[in-house]
Amino acid sequence: MQQPTITPKLLRLLVIFPNVMSYILLFGVVIYIRTNLELLKATDGLTMWLIFAAILGPIAIYTTYSIVKRIRAGVL
C-alpha cells in the first residue's frame, strides 16, 4: 500500500507560509510598540512587549535560516 505524497511545491508553501506569518506578526509588534510607546511606558507594559519581540525575532530568523538550508540541500 503506497502512502500519498505531497508535491514539493505544496510542501514548500506549507513550510514557508507560517514563516512569513511570523515576520508579519513581528512587524505588527514593532509597529504596536512604536505607536503606543508612551502608554506602554506609563503602564509598565513596555518590558513585556520588548521581551516578546526579542524572543520572536531570533526565532523567525533561525527558522528562515533552517528553511533556506533545507531548500539548498534539496530536502524541500
Predicted model as a PDB file, atoms N, CA, C, CB and O in Angstrom, pLDDT in the B-factor column:
MODEL        1                                                                  
ATOM      1  N   MET A   1       0.844  -1.181   0.000  1.00 67.00           N  
ATOM      2  CA  MET A   1       0.000   0.000   0.000  1.00 67.00           C  
ATOM      3  C   MET A   1       0.891   1.247   0.000  1.00 67.00           C  
ATOM      4  CB  MET A   1      -0.961  -0.003   1.227  1.00 67.00           C  
ATOM      5  O   MET A   1       1.742   1.419   0.872  1.00 67.00           O  
ATOM      6  N   GLN A   2       0.682   2.088  -0.971  1.00 77.00           N  
ATOM      7  CA  GLN A   2       1.501   3.290  -1.098  1.00 77.00           C  
ATOM      8  C   GLN A   2       0.894   4.436  -0.306  1.00 77.00           C  
ATOM      9  CB  GLN A   2       1.654   3.687  -2.570  1.00 77.00           C  
ATOM     10  O   GLN A   2      -0.321   4.630  -0.278  1.00 77.00           O  
ATOM     11  N   GLN A   3       1.786   5.193   0.340  1.00 78.00           N  
ATOM     12  CA  GLN A   3       1.336   6.377   1.056  1.00 78.00           C  
ATOM     13  C   GLN A   3       1.237   7.538   0.079  1.00 78.00           C  
ATOM     14  CB  GLN A   3       2.292   6.721   2.229  1.00 78.00           C  
ATOM     15  O   GLN A   3       2.070   7.667  -0.818  1.00 78.00           O  
ATOM     16  N   PRO A   4       0.232   8.378   0.243  1.00 77.00           N  
ATOM     17  CA  PRO A   4       0.144   9.549  -0.635  1.00 77.00           C  
ATOM     18  C   PRO A   4       1.300  10.507  -0.356  1.00 77.00           C  
ATOM     19  CB  PRO A   4      -1.212  10.274  -0.447  1.00 77.00           C  
ATOM     20  O   PRO A   4       1.714  10.682   0.790  1.00 77.00           O  
ATOM     21  N   THR A   5       1.809  11.118  -1.406  1.00 81.00           N  
ATOM     22  CA  THR A   5       2.907  12.064  -1.255  1.00 81.00           C  
ATOM     23  C   THR A   5       2.414  13.474  -1.531  1.00 81.00           C  
ATOM     24  CB  THR A   5       4.073  11.706  -2.195  1.00 81.00           C  
ATOM     25  O   THR A   5       1.441  13.687  -2.255  1.00 81.00           O  
ATOM     26  N   ILE A   6       3.098  14.410  -0.945  1.00 78.00           N  
ATOM     27  CA  ILE A   6       2.790  15.825  -1.154  1.00 78.00           C  
ATOM     28  C   ILE A   6       3.757  16.348  -2.207  1.00 78.00           C  
ATOM     29  CB  ILE A   6       2.899  16.653   0.189  1.00 78.00           C  
ATOM     30  O   ILE A   6       4.954  16.067  -2.163  1.00 78.00           O  
ATOM     31  N   THR A   7       3.230  17.101  -3.141  1.00 83.00           N  
ATOM     32  CA  THR A   7       4.093  17.666  -4.172  1.00 83.00           C  
ATOM     33  C   THR A   7       5.082  18.641  -3.531  1.00 83.00           C  
ATOM     34  CB  THR A   7       3.252  18.377  -5.270  1.00 83.00           C  
ATOM     35  O   THR A   7       4.750  19.284  -2.535  1.00 83.00           O  
ATOM     36  N   PRO A   8       6.283  18.759  -4.083  1.00 79.00           N  
ATOM     37  CA  PRO A   8       7.284  19.655  -3.490  1.00 79.00           C  
ATOM     38  C   PRO A   8       6.827  21.113  -3.398  1.00 79.00           C  
ATOM     39  CB  PRO A   8       8.557  19.587  -4.291  1.00 79.00           C  
ATOM     40  O   PRO A   8       7.160  21.807  -2.438  1.00 79.00           O  
ATOM     41  N   LYS A   9       6.073  21.574  -4.383  1.00 82.00           N  
ATOM     42  CA  LYS A   9       5.598  22.962  -4.339  1.00 82.00           C  
ATOM     43  C   LYS A   9       4.647  23.185  -3.162  1.00 82.00           C  
ATOM     44  CB  LYS A   9       4.896  23.328  -5.657  1.00 82.00           C  
ATOM     45  O   LYS A   9       4.732  24.200  -2.471  1.00 82.00           O  
ATOM     46  N   LEU A  10       3.749  22.237  -2.940  1.00 84.00           N  
ATOM     47  CA  LEU A  10       2.816  22.353  -1.825  1.00 84.00           C  
ATOM     48  C   LEU A  10       3.550  22.246  -0.497  1.00 84.00           C  
ATOM     49  CB  LEU A  10       1.730  21.279  -1.917  1.00 84.00           C  
ATOM     50  O   LEU A  10       3.204  22.944   0.456  1.00 84.00           O  
ATOM     51  N   LEU A  11       4.552  21.388  -0.421  1.00 81.00           N  
ATOM     52  CA  LEU A  11       5.339  21.252   0.800  1.00 81.00           C  
ATOM     53  C   LEU A  11       6.084  22.544   1.118  1.00 81.00           C  
ATOM     54  CB  LEU A  11       6.328  20.092   0.669  1.00 81.00           C  
ATOM     55  O   LEU A  11       6.125  22.964   2.275  1.00 81.00           O  
ATOM     56  N   ARG A  12       6.672  23.176   0.110  1.00 81.00           N  
ATOM     57  CA  ARG A  12       7.348  24.460   0.327  1.00 81.00           C  
ATOM     58  C   ARG A  12       6.372  25.516   0.814  1.00 81.00           C  
ATOM     59  CB  ARG A  12       8.028  24.933  -0.960  1.00 81.00           C  
ATOM     60  O   ARG A  12       6.687  26.297   1.712  1.00 81.00           O  
ATOM     61  N   LEU A  13       5.186  25.537   0.218  1.00 85.00           N  
ATOM     62  CA  LEU A  13       4.174  26.509   0.628  1.00 85.00           C  
ATOM     63  C   LEU A  13       3.763  26.289   2.081  1.00 85.00           C  
ATOM     64  CB  LEU A  13       2.946  26.421  -0.287  1.00 85.00           C  
ATOM     65  O   LEU A  13       3.626  27.248   2.839  1.00 85.00           O  
ATOM     66  N   LEU A  14       3.569  25.042   2.467  1.00 86.00           N  
ATOM     67  CA  LEU A  14       3.172  24.736   3.836  1.00 86.00           C  
ATOM     68  C   LEU A  14       4.272  25.064   4.842  1.00 86.00           C  
ATOM     69  CB  LEU A  14       2.794  23.274   3.949  1.00 86.00           C  
ATOM     70  O   LEU A  14       3.980  25.352   6.003  1.00 86.00           O  
ATOM     71  N   VAL A  15       5.523  25.025   4.412  1.00 85.00           N  
ATOM     72  CA  VAL A  15       6.636  25.335   5.301  1.00 85.00           C  
ATOM     73  C   VAL A  15       6.901  26.834   5.344  1.00 85.00           C  
ATOM     74  CB  VAL A  15       7.895  24.591   4.858  1.00 85.00           C  
ATOM     75  O   VAL A  15       7.180  27.379   6.412  1.00 85.00           O  
ATOM     76  N   ILE A  16       6.820  27.503   4.213  1.00 87.00           N  
ATOM     77  CA  ILE A  16       7.180  28.917   4.132  1.00 87.00           C  
ATOM     78  C   ILE A  16       6.067  29.830   4.652  1.00 87.00           C  
ATOM     79  CB  ILE A  16       7.516  29.283   2.697  1.00 87.00           C  
ATOM     80  O   ILE A  16       6.360  30.875   5.232  1.00 87.00           O  
ATOM     81  N   PHE A  17       4.808  29.462   4.461  1.00 90.00           N  
ATOM     82  CA  PHE A  17       3.692  30.323   4.865  1.00 90.00           C  
ATOM     83  C   PHE A  17       3.725  30.688   6.356  1.00 90.00           C  
ATOM     84  CB  PHE A  17       2.379  29.638   4.543  1.00 90.00           C  
ATOM     85  O   PHE A  17       3.595  31.868   6.681  1.00 90.00           O  
ATOM     86  N   PRO A  18       3.894  29.723   7.278  1.00 89.00           N  
ATOM     87  CA  PRO A  18       3.961  30.128   8.694  1.00 89.00           C  
ATOM     88  C   PRO A  18       5.156  31.020   9.005  1.00 89.00           C  
ATOM     89  CB  PRO A  18       4.015  28.901   9.578  1.00 89.00           C  
ATOM     90  O   PRO A  18       5.083  31.868   9.895  1.00 89.00           O  
ATOM     91  N   ASN A  19       6.248  30.836   8.283  1.00 91.00           N  
ATOM     92  CA  ASN A  19       7.419  31.682   8.496  1.00 91.00           C  
ATOM     93  C   ASN A  19       7.124  33.126   8.080  1.00 91.00           C  
ATOM     94  CB  ASN A  19       8.628  31.136   7.711  1.00 91.00           C  
ATOM     95  O   ASN A  19       7.519  34.067   8.768  1.00 91.00           O  
ATOM     96  N   VAL A  20       6.441  33.292   6.972  1.00 92.00           N  
ATOM     97  CA  VAL A  20       6.044  34.630   6.535  1.00 92.00           C  
ATOM     98  C   VAL A  20       5.080  35.250   7.546  1.00 92.00           C  
ATOM     99  CB  VAL A  20       5.394  34.576   5.131  1.00 92.00           C  
ATOM    100  O   VAL A  20       5.154  36.445   7.831  1.00 92.00           O  
ATOM    101  N   MET A  21       4.192  34.447   8.075  1.00 92.00           N  
ATOM    102  CA  MET A  21       3.249  34.951   9.074  1.00 92.00           C  
ATOM    103  C   MET A  21       3.974  35.395  10.341  1.00 92.00           C  
ATOM    104  CB  MET A  21       2.207  33.878   9.413  1.00 92.00           C  
ATOM    105  O   MET A  21       3.546  36.352  10.986  1.00 92.00           O  
ATOM    106  N   SER A  22       5.062  34.721  10.709  1.00 92.00           N  
ATOM    107  CA  SER A  22       5.807  35.136  11.899  1.00 92.00           C  
ATOM    108  C   SER A  22       6.473  36.489  11.676  1.00 92.00           C  
ATOM    109  CB  SER A  22       6.861  34.083  12.269  1.00 92.00           C  
ATOM    110  O   SER A  22       6.565  37.291  12.605  1.00 92.00           O  
ATOM    111  N   TYR A  23       6.941  36.751  10.450  1.00 94.00           N  
ATOM    112  CA  TYR A  23       7.515  38.078  10.164  1.00 94.00           C  
ATOM    113  C   TYR A  23       6.440  39.156  10.181  1.00 94.00           C  
ATOM    114  CB  TYR A  23       8.230  38.074   8.800  1.00 94.00           C  
ATOM    115  O   TYR A  23       6.691  40.271  10.638  1.00 94.00           O  
ATOM    116  N   ILE A  24       5.262  38.842   9.694  1.00 94.00           N  
ATOM    117  CA  ILE A  24       4.164  39.813   9.745  1.00 94.00           C  
ATOM    118  C   ILE A  24       3.792  40.111  11.200  1.00 94.00           C  
ATOM    119  CB  ILE A  24       2.926  39.283   8.966  1.00 94.00           C  
ATOM    120  O   ILE A  24       3.542  41.263  11.556  1.00 94.00           O  
ATOM    121  N   LEU A  25       3.755  39.072  12.040  1.00 94.00           N  
ATOM    122  CA  LEU A  25       3.473  39.266  13.460  1.00 94.00           C  
ATOM    123  C   LEU A  25       4.553  40.110  14.120  1.00 94.00           C  
ATOM    124  CB  LEU A  25       3.352  37.918  14.170  1.00 94.00           C  
ATOM    125  O   LEU A  25       4.242  41.007  14.903  1.00 94.00           O  
ATOM    126  N   LEU A  26       5.809  39.838  13.818  1.00 94.00           N  
ATOM    127  CA  LEU A  26       6.910  40.615  14.385  1.00 94.00           C  
ATOM    128  C   LEU A  26       6.824  42.072  13.944  1.00 94.00           C  
ATOM    129  CB  LEU A  26       8.262  40.016  13.972  1.00 94.00           C  
ATOM    130  O   LEU A  26       7.034  42.976  14.753  1.00 94.00           O  
ATOM    131  N   PHE A  27       6.518  42.307  12.675  1.00 96.00           N  
ATOM    132  CA  PHE A  27       6.357  43.667  12.172  1.00 96.00           C  
ATOM    133  C   PHE A  27       5.205  44.369  12.893  1.00 96.00           C  
ATOM    134  CB  PHE A  27       6.111  43.654  10.651  1.00 96.00           C  
ATOM    135  O   PHE A  27       5.314  45.548  13.231  1.00 96.00           O  
ATOM    136  N   GLY A  28       4.111  43.657  13.127  1.00 96.00           N  
ATOM    137  CA  GLY A  28       2.974  44.228  13.838  1.00 96.00           C  
ATOM    138  C   GLY A  28       3.311  44.574  15.277  1.00 96.00           C  
ATOM    139  O   GLY A  28       2.859  45.595  15.795  1.00 96.00           O  
ATOM    140  N   VAL A  29       4.101  43.733  15.925  1.00 95.00           N  
ATOM    141  CA  VAL A  29       4.508  44.015  17.308  1.00 95.00           C  
ATOM    142  C   VAL A  29       5.383  45.260  17.353  1.00 95.00           C  
ATOM    143  CB  VAL A  29       5.262  42.807  17.917  1.00 95.00           C  
ATOM    144  O   VAL A  29       5.229  46.092  18.246  1.00 95.00           O  
ATOM    145  N   VAL A  30       6.296  45.395  16.400  1.00 95.00           N  
ATOM    146  CA  VAL A  30       7.172  46.567  16.360  1.00 95.00           C  
ATOM    147  C   VAL A  30       6.349  47.830  16.124  1.00 95.00           C  
ATOM    148  CB  VAL A  30       8.247  46.409  15.257  1.00 95.00           C  
ATOM    149  O   VAL A  30       6.581  48.848  16.776  1.00 95.00           O  
ATOM    150  N   ILE A  31       5.406  47.778  15.215  1.00 97.00           N  
ATOM    151  CA  ILE A  31       4.532  48.930  14.954  1.00 97.00           C  
ATOM    152  C   ILE A  31       3.713  49.265  16.205  1.00 97.00           C  
ATOM    153  CB  ILE A  31       3.588  48.642  13.750  1.00 97.00           C  
ATOM    154  O   ILE A  31       3.547  50.435  16.550  1.00 97.00           O  
ATOM    155  N   TYR A  32       3.207  48.234  16.876  1.00 96.00           N  
ATOM    156  CA  TYR A  32       2.425  48.463  18.098  1.00 96.00           C  
ATOM    157  C   TYR A  32       3.272  49.148  19.165  1.00 96.00           C  
ATOM    158  CB  TYR A  32       1.868  47.134  18.640  1.00 96.00           C  
ATOM    159  O   TYR A  32       2.813  50.079  19.825  1.00 96.00           O  
ATOM    160  N   ILE A  33       4.498  48.689  19.329  1.00 95.00           N  
ATOM    161  CA  ILE A  33       5.384  49.294  20.330  1.00 95.00           C  
ATOM    162  C   ILE A  33       5.677  50.754  19.973  1.00 95.00           C  
ATOM    163  CB  ILE A  33       6.705  48.494  20.440  1.00 95.00           C  
ATOM    164  O   ILE A  33       5.658  51.628  20.839  1.00 95.00           O  
ATOM    165  N   ARG A  34       5.949  51.007  18.688  1.00 96.00           N  
ATOM    166  CA  ARG A  34       6.288  52.380  18.282  1.00 96.00           C  
ATOM    167  C   ARG A  34       5.106  53.330  18.437  1.00 96.00           C  
ATOM    168  CB  ARG A  34       6.771  52.397  16.835  1.00 96.00           C  
ATOM    169  O   ARG A  34       5.286  54.475  18.853  1.00 96.00           O  
ATOM    170  N   THR A  35       3.906  52.872  18.108  1.00 96.00           N  
ATOM    171  CA  THR A  35       2.762  53.778  18.166  1.00 96.00           C  
ATOM    172  C   THR A  35       2.247  53.979  19.587  1.00 96.00           C  
ATOM    173  CB  THR A  35       1.647  53.253  17.293  1.00 96.00           C  
ATOM    174  O   THR A  35       1.628  55.003  19.877  1.00 96.00           O  
ATOM    175  N   ASN A  36       2.492  53.029  20.469  1.00 95.00           N  
ATOM    176  CA  ASN A  36       1.980  53.132  21.842  1.00 95.00           C  
ATOM    177  C   ASN A  36       3.097  53.219  22.875  1.00 95.00           C  
ATOM    178  CB  ASN A  36       1.093  51.942  22.156  1.00 95.00           C  
ATOM    179  O   ASN A  36       2.925  52.777  24.011  1.00 95.00           O  
ATOM    180  N   LEU A  37       4.222  53.777  22.496  1.00 94.00           N  
ATOM    181  CA  LEU A  37       5.394  53.795  23.364  1.00 94.00           C  
ATOM    182  C   LEU A  37       5.129  54.532  24.682  1.00 94.00           C  
ATOM    183  CB  LEU A  37       6.562  54.439  22.638  1.00 94.00           C  
ATOM    184  O   LEU A  37       5.469  54.026  25.751  1.00 94.00           O  
ATOM    185  N   GLU A  38       4.538  55.697  24.613  1.00 95.00           N  
ATOM    186  CA  GLU A  38       4.294  56.480  25.834  1.00 95.00           C  
ATOM    187  C   GLU A  38       3.304  55.767  26.758  1.00 95.00           C  
ATOM    188  CB  GLU A  38       3.762  57.884  25.475  1.00 95.00           C  
ATOM    189  O   GLU A  38       3.499  55.743  27.974  1.00 95.00           O  
ATOM    190  N   LEU A  39       2.267  55.199  26.201  1.00 95.00           N  
ATOM    191  CA  LEU A  39       1.281  54.483  27.013  1.00 95.00           C  
ATOM    192  C   LEU A  39       1.906  53.243  27.653  1.00 95.00           C  
ATOM    193  CB  LEU A  39       0.064  54.083  26.155  1.00 95.00           C  
ATOM    194  O   LEU A  39       1.651  52.947  28.820  1.00 95.00           O  
ATOM    195  N   LEU A  40       2.715  52.530  26.895  1.00 93.00           N  
ATOM    196  CA  LEU A  40       3.364  51.335  27.440  1.00 93.00           C  
ATOM    197  C   LEU A  40       4.354  51.695  28.544  1.00 93.00           C  
ATOM    198  CB  LEU A  40       4.082  50.565  26.327  1.00 93.00           C  
ATOM    199  O   LEU A  40       4.494  50.955  29.517  1.00 93.00           O  
ATOM    200  N   LYS A  41       5.041  52.829  28.398  1.00 93.00           N  
ATOM    201  CA  LYS A  41       5.944  53.280  29.462  1.00 93.00           C  
ATOM    202  C   LYS A  41       5.165  53.640  30.722  1.00 93.00           C  
ATOM    203  CB  LYS A  41       6.771  54.487  28.992  1.00 93.00           C  
ATOM    204  O   LYS A  41       5.584  53.318  31.833  1.00 93.00           O  
ATOM    205  N   ALA A  42       4.040  54.302  30.541  1.00 95.00           N  
ATOM    206  CA  ALA A  42       3.245  54.746  31.686  1.00 95.00           C  
ATOM    207  C   ALA A  42       2.620  53.578  32.446  1.00 95.00           C  
ATOM    208  CB  ALA A  42       2.156  55.694  31.222  1.00 95.00           C  
ATOM    209  O   ALA A  42       2.477  53.638  33.667  1.00 95.00           O  
ATOM    210  N   THR A  43       2.254  52.534  31.743  1.00 93.00           N  
ATOM    211  CA  THR A  43       1.592  51.393  32.389  1.00 93.00           C  
ATOM    212  C   THR A  43       2.550  50.244  32.676  1.00 93.00           C  
ATOM    213  CB  THR A  43       0.457  50.895  31.522  1.00 93.00           C  
ATOM    214  O   THR A  43       2.109  49.168  33.079  1.00 93.00           O  
ATOM    215  N   ASP A  44       3.848  50.447  32.478  1.00 92.00           N  
ATOM    216  CA  ASP A  44       4.875  49.422  32.700  1.00 92.00           C  
ATOM    217  C   ASP A  44       4.633  48.159  31.870  1.00 92.00           C  
ATOM    218  CB  ASP A  44       4.929  49.057  34.176  1.00 92.00           C  
ATOM    219  O   ASP A  44       4.935  47.054  32.320  1.00 92.00           O  
ATOM    220  N   GLY A  45       4.102  48.315  30.688  1.00 92.00           N  
ATOM    221  CA  GLY A  45       3.886  47.180  29.803  1.00 92.00           C  
ATOM    222  C   GLY A  45       4.946  47.060  28.722  1.00 92.00           C  
ATOM    223  O   GLY A  45       4.955  46.106  27.944  1.00 92.00           O  
ATOM    224  N   LEU A  46       5.839  48.038  28.683  1.00 94.00           N  
ATOM    225  CA  LEU A  46       6.860  48.054  27.629  1.00 94.00           C  
ATOM    226  C   LEU A  46       7.802  46.856  27.728  1.00 94.00           C  
ATOM    227  CB  LEU A  46       7.665  49.349  27.699  1.00 94.00           C  
ATOM    228  O   LEU A  46       8.198  46.285  26.711  1.00 94.00           O  
ATOM    229  N   THR A  47       8.154  46.482  28.939  1.00 94.00           N  
ATOM    230  CA  THR A  47       9.090  45.373  29.134  1.00 94.00           C  
ATOM    231  C   THR A  47       8.547  44.080  28.543  1.00 94.00           C  
ATOM    232  CB  THR A  47       9.385  45.181  30.620  1.00 94.00           C  
ATOM    233  O   THR A  47       9.272  43.348  27.869  1.00 94.00           O  
ATOM    234  N   MET A  48       7.278  43.801  28.793  1.00 94.00           N  
ATOM    235  CA  MET A  48       6.678  42.577  28.278  1.00 94.00           C  
ATOM    236  C   MET A  48       6.704  42.545  26.746  1.00 94.00           C  
ATOM    237  CB  MET A  48       5.241  42.443  28.784  1.00 94.00           C  
ATOM    238  O   MET A  48       7.035  41.518  26.153  1.00 94.00           O  
ATOM    239  N   TRP A  49       6.361  43.653  26.117  1.00 95.00           N  
ATOM    240  CA  TRP A  49       6.323  43.693  24.659  1.00 95.00           C  
ATOM    241  C   TRP A  49       7.724  43.625  24.061  1.00 95.00           C  
ATOM    242  CB  TRP A  49       5.617  44.956  24.185  1.00 95.00           C  
ATOM    243  O   TRP A  49       7.908  43.029  23.000  1.00 95.00           O  
ATOM    244  N   LEU A  50       8.712  44.221  24.719  1.00 95.00           N  
ATOM    245  CA  LEU A  50      10.086  44.118  24.235  1.00 95.00           C  
ATOM    246  C   LEU A  50      10.620  42.693  24.371  1.00 95.00           C  
ATOM    247  CB  LEU A  50      10.987  45.089  24.996  1.00 95.00           C  
ATOM    248  O   LEU A  50      11.346  42.217  23.498  1.00 95.00           O  
ATOM    249  N   ILE A  51      10.267  42.018  25.450  1.00 95.00           N  
ATOM    250  CA  ILE A  51      10.659  40.620  25.610  1.00 95.00           C  
ATOM    251  C   ILE A  51      10.001  39.769  24.531  1.00 95.00           C  
ATOM    252  CB  ILE A  51      10.279  40.101  27.015  1.00 95.00           C  
ATOM    253  O   ILE A  51      10.640  38.890  23.954  1.00 95.00           O  
ATOM    254  N   PHE A  52       8.738  40.026  24.262  1.00 94.00           N  
ATOM    255  CA  PHE A  52       8.017  39.294  23.221  1.00 94.00           C  
ATOM    256  C   PHE A  52       8.681  39.481  21.863  1.00 94.00           C  
ATOM    257  CB  PHE A  52       6.556  39.750  23.160  1.00 94.00           C  
ATOM    258  O   PHE A  52       8.857  38.517  21.119  1.00 94.00           O  
ATOM    259  N   ALA A  53       9.049  40.711  21.538  1.00 94.00           N  
ATOM    260  CA  ALA A  53       9.724  40.987  20.262  1.00 94.00           C  
ATOM    261  C   ALA A  53      11.127  40.384  20.241  1.00 94.00           C  
ATOM    262  CB  ALA A  53       9.801  42.506  20.011  1.00 94.00           C  
ATOM    263  O   ALA A  53      11.581  39.900  19.204  1.00 94.00           O  
ATOM    264  N   ALA A  54      11.812  40.412  21.381  1.00 95.00           N  
ATOM    265  CA  ALA A  54      13.168  39.863  21.448  1.00 95.00           C  
ATOM    266  C   ALA A  54      13.169  38.343  21.307  1.00 95.00           C  
ATOM    267  CB  ALA A  54      13.832  40.261  22.764  1.00 95.00           C  
ATOM    268  O   ALA A  54      14.149  37.770  20.830  1.00 95.00           O  
ATOM    269  N   ILE A  55      12.115  37.702  21.704  1.00 94.00           N  
ATOM    270  CA  ILE A  55      12.013  36.249  21.532  1.00 94.00           C  
ATOM    271  C   ILE A  55      11.569  35.904  20.119  1.00 94.00           C  
ATOM    272  CB  ILE A  55      11.033  35.649  22.556  1.00 94.00           C  
ATOM    273  O   ILE A  55      12.107  34.983  19.505  1.00 94.00           O  
ATOM    274  N   LEU A  56      10.597  36.631  19.604  1.00 93.00           N  
ATOM    275  CA  LEU A  56      10.042  36.328  18.285  1.00 93.00           C  
ATOM    276  C   LEU A  56      11.028  36.605  17.149  1.00 93.00           C  
ATOM    277  CB  LEU A  56       8.781  37.132  18.066  1.00 93.00           C  
ATOM    278  O   LEU A  56      11.046  35.873  16.159  1.00 93.00           O  
ATOM    279  N   GLY A  57      11.832  37.633  17.278  1.00 93.00           N  
ATOM    280  CA  GLY A  57      12.789  37.984  16.222  1.00 93.00           C  
ATOM    281  C   GLY A  57      13.802  36.900  15.917  1.00 93.00           C  
ATOM    282  O   GLY A  57      13.885  36.456  14.772  1.00 93.00           O  
ATOM    283  N   PRO A  58      14.582  36.453  16.903  1.00 94.00           N  
ATOM    284  CA  PRO A  58      15.561  35.392  16.621  1.00 94.00           C  
ATOM    285  C   PRO A  58      14.930  34.079  16.177  1.00 94.00           C  
ATOM    286  CB  PRO A  58      16.400  35.143  17.839  1.00 94.00           C  
ATOM    287  O   PRO A  58      15.509  33.353  15.370  1.00 94.00           O  
ATOM    288  N   ILE A  59      13.750  33.774  16.698  1.00 92.00           N  
ATOM    289  CA  ILE A  59      13.078  32.546  16.269  1.00 92.00           C  
ATOM    290  C   ILE A  59      12.734  32.630  14.785  1.00 92.00           C  
ATOM    291  CB  ILE A  59      11.800  32.298  17.107  1.00 92.00           C  
ATOM    292  O   ILE A  59      12.941  31.666  14.048  1.00 92.00           O  
ATOM    293  N   ALA A  60      12.216  33.762  14.345  1.00 92.00           N  
ATOM    294  CA  ALA A  60      11.874  33.926  12.929  1.00 92.00           C  
ATOM    295  C   ALA A  60      13.122  33.859  12.051  1.00 92.00           C  
ATOM    296  CB  ALA A  60      11.145  35.259  12.706  1.00 92.00           C  
ATOM    297  O   ALA A  60      13.093  33.254  10.979  1.00 92.00           O  
ATOM    298  N   ILE A  61      14.205  34.470  12.493  1.00 93.00           N  
ATOM    299  CA  ILE A  61      15.444  34.453  11.710  1.00 93.00           C  
ATOM    300  C   ILE A  61      16.017  33.046  11.635  1.00 93.00           C  
ATOM    301  CB  ILE A  61      16.480  35.411  12.315  1.00 93.00           C  
ATOM    302  O   ILE A  61      16.448  32.617  10.565  1.00 93.00           O  
ATOM    303  N   TYR A  62      16.033  32.319  12.750  1.00 93.00           N  
ATOM    304  CA  TYR A  62      16.555  30.957  12.740  1.00 93.00           C  
ATOM    305  C   TYR A  62      15.701  30.041  11.868  1.00 93.00           C  
ATOM    306  CB  TYR A  62      16.626  30.409  14.163  1.00 93.00           C  
ATOM    307  O   TYR A  62      16.232  29.192  11.153  1.00 93.00           O  
ATOM    308  N   THR A  63      14.385  30.209  11.925  1.00 92.00           N  
ATOM    309  CA  THR A  63      13.501  29.389  11.097  1.00 92.00           C  
ATOM    310  C   THR A  63      13.752  29.655   9.618  1.00 92.00           C  
ATOM    311  CB  THR A  63      12.028  29.663  11.444  1.00 92.00           C  
ATOM    312  O   THR A  63      13.772  28.721   8.816  1.00 92.00           O  
ATOM    313  N   THR A  64      13.940  30.902   9.256  1.00 92.00           N  
ATOM    314  CA  THR A  64      14.248  31.237   7.865  1.00 92.00           C  
ATOM    315  C   THR A  64      15.567  30.601   7.441  1.00 92.00           C  
ATOM    316  CB  THR A  64      14.308  32.765   7.676  1.00 92.00           C  
ATOM    317  O   THR A  64      15.667  30.032   6.354  1.00 92.00           O  
ATOM    318  N   TYR A  65      16.571  30.697   8.295  1.00 93.00           N  
ATOM    319  CA  TYR A  65      17.867  30.084   8.009  1.00 93.00           C  
ATOM    320  C   TYR A  65      17.729  28.574   7.807  1.00 93.00           C  
ATOM    321  CB  TYR A  65      18.858  30.375   9.145  1.00 93.00           C  
ATOM    322  O   TYR A  65      18.317  28.011   6.883  1.00 93.00           O  
ATOM    323  N   SER A  66      16.954  27.927   8.667  1.00 91.00           N  
ATOM    324  CA  SER A  66      16.747  26.486   8.568  1.00 91.00           C  
ATOM    325  C   SER A  66      16.031  26.101   7.277  1.00 91.00           C  
ATOM    326  CB  SER A  66      15.955  25.990   9.765  1.00 91.00           C  
ATOM    327  O   SER A  66      16.393  25.116   6.634  1.00 91.00           O  
ATOM    328  N   ILE A  67      15.023  26.870   6.902  1.00 88.00           N  
ATOM    329  CA  ILE A  67      14.278  26.588   5.669  1.00 88.00           C  
ATOM    330  C   ILE A  67      15.173  26.766   4.456  1.00 88.00           C  
ATOM    331  CB  ILE A  67      13.044  27.502   5.554  1.00 88.00           C  
ATOM    332  O   ILE A  67      15.160  25.927   3.555  1.00 88.00           O  
ATOM    333  N   VAL A  68      15.945  27.835   4.414  1.00 89.00           N  
ATOM    334  CA  VAL A  68      16.848  28.082   3.286  1.00 89.00           C  
ATOM    335  C   VAL A  68      17.885  26.970   3.193  1.00 89.00           C  
ATOM    336  CB  VAL A  68      17.544  29.457   3.429  1.00 89.00           C  
ATOM    337  O   VAL A  68      18.211  26.514   2.098  1.00 89.00           O  
ATOM    338  N   LYS A  69      18.400  26.536   4.332  1.00 91.00           N  
ATOM    339  CA  LYS A  69      19.388  25.469   4.339  1.00 91.00           C  
ATOM    340  C   LYS A  69      18.800  24.168   3.787  1.00 91.00           C  
ATOM    341  CB  LYS A  69      19.919  25.251   5.757  1.00 91.00           C  
ATOM    342  O   LYS A  69      19.473  23.454   3.043  1.00 91.00           O  
ATOM    343  N   ARG A  70      17.572  23.860   4.139  1.00 87.00           N  
ATOM    344  CA  ARG A  70      16.924  22.640   3.639  1.00 87.00           C  
ATOM    345  C   ARG A  70      16.599  22.734   2.153  1.00 87.00           C  
ATOM    346  CB  ARG A  70      15.647  22.363   4.426  1.00 87.00           C  
ATOM    347  O   ARG A  70      16.713  21.749   1.423  1.00 87.00           O  
ATOM    348  N   ILE A  71      16.200  23.908   1.712  1.00 84.00           N  
ATOM    349  CA  ILE A  71      15.911  24.082   0.283  1.00 84.00           C  
ATOM    350  C   ILE A  71      17.179  23.916  -0.543  1.00 84.00           C  
ATOM    351  CB  ILE A  71      15.284  25.465   0.019  1.00 84.00           C  
ATOM    352  O   ILE A  71      17.163  23.266  -1.589  1.00 84.00           O  
ATOM    353  N   ARG A  72      18.285  24.506  -0.071  1.00 89.00           N  
ATOM    354  CA  ARG A  72      19.555  24.363  -0.794  1.00 89.00           C  
ATOM    355  C   ARG A  72      20.065  22.930  -0.785  1.00 89.00           C  
ATOM    356  CB  ARG A  72      20.606  25.279  -0.191  1.00 89.00           C  
ATOM    357  O   ARG A  72      20.712  22.494  -1.737  1.00 89.00           O  
ATOM    358  N   ALA A  73      19.775  22.193   0.288  1.00 89.00           N  
ATOM    359  CA  ALA A  73      20.205  20.802   0.379  1.00 89.00           C  
ATOM    360  C   ALA A  73      19.332  19.875  -0.457  1.00 89.00           C  
ATOM    361  CB  ALA A  73      20.195  20.350   1.823  1.00 89.00           C  
ATOM    362  O   ALA A  73      19.679  18.714  -0.670  1.00 89.00           O  
ATOM    363  N   GLY A  74      18.204  20.385  -0.928  1.00 82.00           N  
ATOM    364  CA  GLY A  74      17.313  19.596  -1.769  1.00 82.00           C  
ATOM    365  C   GLY A  74      16.285  18.795  -1.002  1.00 82.00           C  
ATOM    366  O   GLY A  74      15.603  17.952  -1.585  1.00 82.00           O  
ATOM    367  N   VAL A  75      16.156  19.038   0.295  1.00 77.00           N  
ATOM    368  CA  VAL A  75      15.185  18.312   1.099  1.00 77.00           C  
ATOM    369  C   VAL A  75      13.787  18.847   0.841  1.00 77.00           C  
ATOM    370  CB  VAL A  75      15.530  18.412   2.589  1.00 77.00           C  
ATOM    371  O   VAL A  75      12.830  18.074   0.774  1.00 77.00           O  
ATOM    372  N   LEU A  76      13.657  20.150   0.696  1.00 73.00           N  
ATOM    373  CA  LEU A  76      12.332  20.743   0.424  1.00 73.00           C  
ATOM    374  C   LEU A  76      12.200  21.087  -1.027  1.00 73.00           C  
ATOM    375  CB  LEU A  76      12.099  21.993   1.274  1.00 73.00           C  
ATOM    376  O   LEU A  76      11.161  21.594  -1.448  1.00 73.00           O  
TER     377      LEU A  76                                                      
ENDMDL                                                                          
END                                                                             
